[in-house]
Amino acid sequence: MTLFAVKLILALILLGSSIFKNGRSLLWRAHKFLIPVSAVLISVFVFSEIRHQFFIWYGNEFTKSFVPPFSPTGVNYFLFGWTVPRILSPHILLSLPAAYLLLFAAKRLNKKYGERFFYPEEPYLAASGILLTGYPGLLYYFVLVVAVYLLTNTVATLFYKGSVRVSAYYLWLPAAIIVIMLMQFYYSGLPWYWLLKI
């Protein structure tokens, strides 16, 4: 199973449980564990990918000079020149703090304004979406959510001729699934991808 499959399965499980009433109560009961459990599962597959990369390099005549025990300084290049920027940073080191930052900001904003912006478990779904999309996917994710939410809000305002509250509850995870799929299959066609990629 690949990291892409794990992220997609997690997003689909969260989406499925957020749609049904029983699933929503389950999400609320387990909301504090959504991000840590997702981060642990993603970390397991990230470290498996790092291990796999190490053995690929170890088995090649040219690249084995960059890994221990053949090169004492190769550890620095393998870890800090390849593993951290290309595997660890996009999936854990950048997206996990961004997910917790969004979670903290959304909960604080919601509490300050009397719970009028988000349902109780909604900030956890949004933060899970950021964690699952990784970097630079989280930027595309944020732009997609904001654009679709503004479009939905505009259409709702035009049709209902007044102030109507539109929730983004059912938007967070489908947007994450779309971005995960785009990042897997169409990443080179995304605007600014190569500039944002570490």
Buried (B, 14 or more C-beta within 10 A) or exposed (E): EEBBEBBBEBBBEBBEBBEEEEBBEBBEEEBEEBBEEBBEBBBEBBBBBBEEBBEEBBEEEEBBEBBEEEBEEBEEBBBEEBBBBBBBBBBBBBBBEBBBEBBEEBBEEBEEEEEEBBBEBBBBBBBBBBBBBBBBBBBBBBEBBEEBBEEBBEEBEEEEEEEEEBEBBEBBBBBBBBBBEBBBEEBEEBEEBEEBEE
